[in-house]
């Protein structure tokens, strides 16, 4: 079996983290997905402030539910 991943930019070693993130976002208790979303927004902002995160796209605020 090949070690390629059909999603651009995802290292096969990162798949466990992606799976965990998807499980948290799909959690049946409504607080868990919202807390996960807020944590992702925080991490993205912190990474962009530190210069770790560089994006080619325009800065667009996350859509609120």
N, C-alpha and C positions, 0 to 999 in steps of 0.2 A: 504494500500500500504506500502511496506517495505521502510525503510530508507537507505538501502544499495546502494552503488554505484559500478557499475561493473568495475571501474578502480582502481587498487591497489594504495593506498597512497593518495587518494583524500577524504577529509572529506566532507560530504554533505553541511556543512556550507560554503565551499570554491567554490561551484559550480557557484555562481553568478560571482565570479572573473574569473573563467575559461571561462564562457560564454562571458564575456566582452573581455577577451584576444582574443578569437577566432573571435569575431566580428571585433576587431581592425586589426587582421592579415588578415582578408578577406575583408577589406575595399576597395571599388573600386578606391579610389584615391591612386596612387602608393606611395606617401610620407608617408601615415599613417602606412601601414604594415612595411615599412623599419624603420621608427622611433620606432615602437613598438619592432621590432627585436633588434635594437640597445639598447633600454632600457633594454630588457631582458638580453642581453649580459653584460651590465654594472651591473645590479643587481646581476647576478650570480657571477661575478668577485668580487664585493664588499662583498657579503655574504661569499665567499670562503676565502677572506682575513681576514674577521672578525672572522672566525671560526664557523659561523652559519651554513654554508652549508658543509656537509660532504658527499662525494660520494664514492662508492665502485669502480666506473669505472675509467679508466685512463683518465687523462685530455686530451681531444681532442678538438682542436679549432673548433669553429662553422664554418660550411661550408658557404662560401660566395656565393652570387648569381652571 
